[in-house]
Amino acid sequence: MTELTDLDEASLAAHAAEWRRRALRGEKKARGIAHALETELRRRSGDSIAPQNTDDLDTRPLALRRAPRPWWKFW
């Protein structure tokens, strides 16, 4: 793997997303690598919030992703 300091922000974000996908698929060591890449990305940007493009990482079925409707109706 290349050095984290050699990557620009766009490629660092792409690598972090790819390793996070691998971790979600069950690859054992991918979680630690994804965490290191995401930590470096947050350190560079100064944000404490995770990246916003996490729609493809949600593995739940579409029916479970939507907010449930209330069982009661308010007039």
N, C-alpha and C positions, 0 to 999 in steps of 0.2 A: 504494500500500500504506500502511496506517496505521502510525503510530509504534509501535515495540515497547513503549515505556513506557506507552502507552495501553491495552494489552491486559491482561486478567487471565490467570492461569495456565491456566485451562481453555480459553479461546479461543486462547491462544498454543500450547498443545499440539495443539489441533485444526488450527490453521493449519500447524504444523510437520508433522503427519502428512499433511495434504493436499498440501503442497509436496513432501514426500518421495515420495509416490505419483506425482506428476507427474514427478519426476526419474527414477523407475524406469521410467516409460512412455517416456522419451526426450526430454522437453522440455529444451532446452539450458541455459537460465538457472535452472531450478528447483533444481538442486543447491545453488547458492550461497545462494539464499533459504532453502531448507530448513536448511542448515547454520547460517545466521545465527539463525534462529528457535530451533533446537535449542540453540545456544550460549547464547542469552538465557534459555531455559528452565532449562538447567543452572545458569547463573549465579544465577538467582533461588532455585532450590531448594537450591543448595549441594552438589548431588550431582555426582560425576564419572562416574556410571553413566548410560548411555543409557536412555530410556524403555522400560518393560517390555512395552508393548503393540505389539510388532512382528510379530505373527503374520500380519497381512494384508500385510506388506511382503515376505514370503518368496515369491518367484515360482517356486521350484522345484516340480516335480510332487510330489504327496503321497508317492509311493513313495520319492523321494529325501530327503524331510524326516525320515522315520523312521530311527532308528539301525539300521545293518545288524546282522543276527544273526550270531553267530560260526559259522564253518563246521564247528567241532569242538564236541563235547559233553563237558563235564567230568563224567564218570561220573554 
